[in-house]
Every structure is written in structure tokens, then in C-alpha cells.
């Protein structure tokens, strides 16, 4: 299916990832004509490899590394943002977006996440706020994600209420999960199965997981990982109403004399400027890319960027803070087999005033460094082992199959100082101003990361680790979770989109992705992004059918 | 569970054709030039290396061999890390070539300053090599080599190193494997056993 550029399509959707892929499927199967713009290539399952050198060291799915992405990073405004060796903003540039390369740990938010500001009161220096919607409003869409995207798992002791069971049983318990279970129970905690957007058995005509071990950073060659590439985009294309226009990097949304979005300007694979007319535009490019595009689309009518009369575009960036603890055990775990994470615990999900700071989080047991050798050798070895020479080699040979990690993920507080802006100097491979991230974790986020890491060390000790060590905690220098930068809200002076993802300023412009999130949740945002996308699509389709766009 | 280092040791003995004890496995550094030359001319008659001259290749190979030394198990030399480095410096790591050449020059001037009579790094004894590398280990040159050595050792052999997957054998890892069957390791196997008994 190819649509003509000069005839307005019903919807131009920018981004084919967790949100864009779902919205494309929902709208196209409802009969609307949509063009999906994806700056990355159209890779399919058979294009994915186990090539660690290419995927990890050369950022194959991230767009080729910082020299191409042109991203820059700084901790605060006083610094000049630099382009570091490791890409600071890590999302996949490929059809299906980051749902292709993520580890697929799938948590719902809980009722508390949507109304925590009301429950706890304000936190000074932050934009901590309630969501305009509740868990109960989003629950049916979480269930839609479970059953349409394909989720494996079983309920845990603190889970939010669900209207339907998981469609598939959990993936097999790995050694890291067995040890985590043992250690956590010994100190009175309550681990549960990690839910995954990975098929534990054949589902909806797709194959089940073959446990190859290449989940994190890699695309799934079996199509068992429930990316939108595997689950949604085939249905969208089969509708006959959807064109996936890959290798098309959008650099501007044009508005007409009425201030309405009219056209999407983009670079094709040869770097030539192209334009697509559209009746309405939906931006689902992720919290960093979406913000940049809004800022790049400034015009006379929208001098501070499109949909930015509030000044909230790009603000309130939240990465979720992270910490980790690692251990070596006597026998082989072989964490390079199977999915990344096995068990998770949510005993510390809610804010506890006794801890002395805001926040909550989860701890999961996973391979992390030990999923592949280069990664492990570069980042995963104990700090007291030399980096080279005989001892390094011997201990590495011993540890690779005997090591595991407890990964802790926490809340991030929304703040003005953490944001996405246009880099004044650097550009990306297409010549667009680089995405400049300015970010310093809130002290409470780091305190929470430390609190969880201390618990993780206790768990590893109780599990019988021969040796355990905690990775140092410091303000992050980048992230994968790109949240909060075009937040939803009822107040047009303090949010970018309304509760249905329609921008307050431009009636035919919708934004739905991680940027919509008002709070960060406790660490695994993709399921919420997908639920929001199903919900947004329903409202967008209804509004379009009623002639209200 | 098999003891992984024994497995790789046996495989290494078999594949390298070395029949006697561990002392013969240790390839002496002065012989490195000869070995790389011989290996290259055997591999490609016309040009030894695509992007490095023989002396530079010998030095870089010697550094890689100190980072991942040959012991009773294979190291960077047996994995052919130098072929990975040579290839990478003409391709995805092209930008590193100049810096590495400058770093090598600096290293070799340290060699002549500190070891009268010695020509190049590759000709030094292991202990002297380690001393020199320790002195520069926080610098960019060493860190580039460190990253290249780790990459070349463990990357798929199609990139030029990890010859016959010796690096993967060393750590008991099979990167070419597709599907795995549960249980994956000792603890999940024990857990499954207990569950079936219980």
C-alpha cells in the first residue's frame, strides 16, 4: 500500500514503536488511511542476528551510534552538552521502535501511580502531579495489551486488579530466579514471576519463545517477543489501509493559516526532502524525538514550538533511576540462556514515609551483563579483579556462567531542570539539530536506588552468593525510558495534551508515547505506553468518525 | 555440569596440535613476529596485513596477548585477535588507526628509553611488557586496545578473531546456538528436581 503525497491521508503517524504501531493497527483496521513514518530501516524477524559486536558495540539498532544520532548530554544548564562515546538516549531506530530491542519486562502501573500527588502532597522543586485519568480507566486497555500484544505471566501478591487472567503462563524459572526466590524469602520478601511481553507458547499465530537468550538490545528472530513489529504491524498492513514508510526521518510538522497541522516534512533514505499531506497528525516518536519535533516545528503562530503554549514540551524528562548488585555463585547458572529477567519483587513499590524520601521501585533477578561475553567483559566483572592479564582471563572464564545481577528500578520525579531541548551546535545524520538531554536525578530517586540496592545485597547474601558487589550509584548519564516530556493533563497551562492525547493548542495534532506519562511508574513503562496507545486510538477513531478532528 | 576450563583446555590441545605439556603452549613473545608473519603469508600470499605493517601488527598482537594471555588455555594469540584488529582498523574502527599508530610510537620510545638494546615492544619479555602496559593502562591508547582485544576475542569469528570459537569455548558459551532447552543451569535444574519429588 502506497499513498500519494499530495492527497491528504487521514492520519500521518510519526513513529512505528510501542505507541505508533498500535495506533496504526487500530486506525487502519477501522478503515482509516494511515502513513506511518519510521526513520529506521524496515527490518523483519529474519534480519535479526546474535551478533553482539554489531548490536552492542556498534549500536546497530540504535541508528549506528552517537556519530549518527548527534545526541548530546549534560547534567545541568551550566555545562556544555557533549556527545559521549555511548549514545545517551537509547531507543531503537527500526520498524517497531524500541519494542523490538527491549527486554520485554512488562509491569502495569498501579492505582497509586495515577494519584500519588493527592495522596502524598506536593514535593517542592518538582512538577509532581496526578494523572488526569485513573488506573480503572486504563485497566481495560492493559487487558487489551495482554491479549492482543501477547503477555506471559501470573498474578503476584501486590498486583493491581485485573479484569482478565494472563493469556499465557510465565516463562520458565531461570537459575537467577531460583536464587532470588531463596534469598528474598529468607529475609521475608515476596518475589513473583516477572511478566513478559514474550510468548511462552504459540499465540495468535505466532511462535513461542525458543529461549535463545538474545532479548536485551536484540530483535527477536522468532517473532516471539511481542514488539509491535511482530504483533501489530502485520495486521495494520493486512488491512490495506496502512503504509509503513521506513527510512523517512520527519523534521517538521507544517501548520496552515488556521494553525492546524497540514503536512509532514521528512527526509527520505537518500536525504531528499519530501512532504506528505495529512488531515491529522499523530506523534508517537518517543519522549525525546517527539519533543524535538515539536520544537523544530515552531512557526509564527507557534513561536515556542508546536503545541507548546504551556512551555511544557520537552520538560519533566524522567528516565527511572537504576541501580544493581551482582553476585557469583558456586555452580553454573548459564544466564545467557532464556529471557533476561526471571523473578521480580514489588514489596517496595509504594512510597514509605519511614524511608525519609519519596519513591518506590522494584528489584528483579536477571542476566544483565552475563547475557553475552563482550558486555560481561567490559562492564560486568567484579571491581577487585584486574581488567586484563591472567587473573582477569581466569576469573572471567569462571564467572561468565556463574554470575547474575539484581536490577533495581525506581521512580523519577518530574522537574523543569530535566528536559529535552535542541542542541545549538550539533546535528544528527540528517542535519536535524541534535537532541540535547539535560538531566540530573532527584536526590530522592538516587536515595531510592540506593535503598533497593542495599536490599538486593541482602538478598544475594541470603541466597548464598560466594561473592557479591554493588555497582556504584551516581547521577545517570543517559537513559532508555523517555517519559513525561509532553505530559497529559486537564490544564492547558501545565500540560501539552489532554486526557485523550489531543494537543491543547492544535486540534488535529495528537501525541501519544512515553512523553504522555505524568509520573514515571516504577521502572518498566512500555506496557503503560501500549495501553495508552490503545485508549488514544479508540478516542481518535471516535472523534474522526464524528467529524470532530 | 562439566568443568568449563577443562573442556576448553582439551579442545585447545586438540585444535592447536600441541601435544606436550603446558610449557610449550606458552608462545614466547620474541617469536610473535615470526608467527604472525608465517600465519599471514600462509593466509594471504600477497599482503600480510591489510592495514598494519608487520612490526606494528607484532606490537599490537603482543599487547593483545598481555590483555588476554595464553596460559594453559588459549588467549588473544590463538584467537587471532590481531586479524580482527587489522580488519577493524580498515573498516568500522578506521577512526582509531592514527591514534593507535601514535600510541605505538610513544610505547616504543618508552621501550628504547627503558630497555637499552631492545628495539620494539613485541621483543620484550612478558614481565617487562606488563610493566610498560601498567604504566599506560589509564590512557586512551591502552583502553582502545583493551576494547579491541575484548571485541576481537569474543566477537563472532566472521570478524576475524575468535578463531574456531576458542574464546567462547573458554567461557563455556555457545553463541551460535539457537534454541535452548530448560533447565538452563544448576539451580533451576535442582529446583525442577525438588518440585517433581515434592
Boltz contact constraints between the chains, C-beta under 6 A:
constraints:
  - contact:
      token1: [A, 51]
      token2: [B, 156]
      max_distance: 6.0
  - contact:
      token1: [A, 53]
      token2: [B, 151]
      max_distance: 6.0
  - contact:
      token1: [A, 53]
      token2: [B, 155]
      max_distance: 6.0
  - contact:
      token1: [A, 53]
      token2: [B, 159]
      max_distance: 6.0
  - contact:
      token1: [A, 57]
      token2: [B, 151]
      max_distance: 6.0
  - contact:
      token1: [A, 172]
      token2: [B, 182]
      max_distance: 6.0
  - contact:
      token1: [A, 173]
      token2: [B, 188]
      max_distance: 6.0
  - contact:
      token1: [A, 174]
      token2: [B, 184]
      max_distance: 6.0
  - contact:
      token1: [A, 174]
      token2: [B, 188]
      max_distance: 6.0
  - contact:
      token1: [A, 175]
      token2: [B, 185]
      max_distance: 6.0
  - contact:
      token1: [A, 175]
      token2: [B, 187]
      max_distance: 6.0
  - contact:
      token1: [A, 175]
      token2: [B, 188]
      max_distance: 6.0
  - contact:
      token1: [A, 178]
      token2: [B, 187]
      max_distance: 6.0
  - contact:
      token1: [A, 178]
      token2: [B, 188]
      max_distance: 6.0
  - contact:
      token1: [A, 178]
      token2: [B, 191]
      max_distance: 6.0
  - contact:
      token1: [A, 179]
      token2: [B, 187]
      max_distance: 6.0
  - contact:
      token1: [A, 210]
      token2: [B, 179]
      max_distance: 6.0
  - contact:
      token1: [A, 211]
      token2: [B, 180]
      max_distance: 6.0
  - contact:
      token1: [A, 212]
      token2: [B, 178]
      max_distance: 6.0
  - contact:
      token1: [A, 331]
      token2: [B, 186]
      max_distance: 6.0
  - contact:
      token1: [A, 332]
      token2: [B, 1]
      max_distance: 6.0
  - contact:
      token1: [A, 332]
      token2: [B, 185]
      max_distance: 6.0
  - contact:
      token1: [A, 332]
      token2: [B, 186]
      max_distance: 6.0
  - contact:
      token1: [A, 333]
      token2: [B, 185]
      max_distance: 6.0
  - contact:
      token1: [A, 334]
      token2: [B, 184]
      max_distance: 6.0
  - contact:
      token1: [A, 334]
      token2: [B, 185]
      max_distance: 6.0
  - contact:
      token1: [A, 337]
      token2: [B, 180]
      max_distance: 6.0
  - contact:
      token1: [A, 337]
      token2: [B, 184]
      max_distance: 6.0
  - contact:
      token1: [A, 338]
      token2: [B, 184]
      max_distance: 6.0
  - contact:
      token1: [A, 373]
      token2: [B, 154]
      max_distance: 6.0
  - contact:
      token1: [A, 373]
      token2: [B, 173]
      max_distance: 6.0
  - contact:
      token1: [A, 374]
      token2: [B, 150]
      max_distance: 6.0
  - contact:
      token1: [A, 374]
      token2: [B, 151]
      max_distance: 6.0
  - contact:
      token1: [A, 374]
      token2: [B, 154]
      max_distance: 6.0
  - contact:
      token1: [A, 377]
      token2: [B, 150]
      max_distance: 6.0
  - contact:
      token1: [A, 388]
      token2: [B, 67]
      max_distance: 6.0
  - contact:
      token1: [A, 390]
      token2: [B, 69]
      max_distance: 6.0
  - contact:
      token1: [A, 390]
      token2: [B, 71]
      max_distance: 6.0
  - contact:
      token1: [A, 393]
      token2: [B, 68]
      max_distance: 6.0
  - contact:
      token1: [A, 397]
      token2: [B, 5]
      max_distance: 6.0
  - contact:
      token1: [A, 397]
      token2: [B, 170]
      max_distance: 6.0
  - contact:
      token1: [A, 397]
      token2: [B, 171]
      max_distance: 6.0
  - contact:
      token1: [A, 400]
      token2: [B, 171]
      max_distance: 6.0
  - contact:
      token1: [A, 401]
      token2: [B, 172]
      max_distance: 6.0
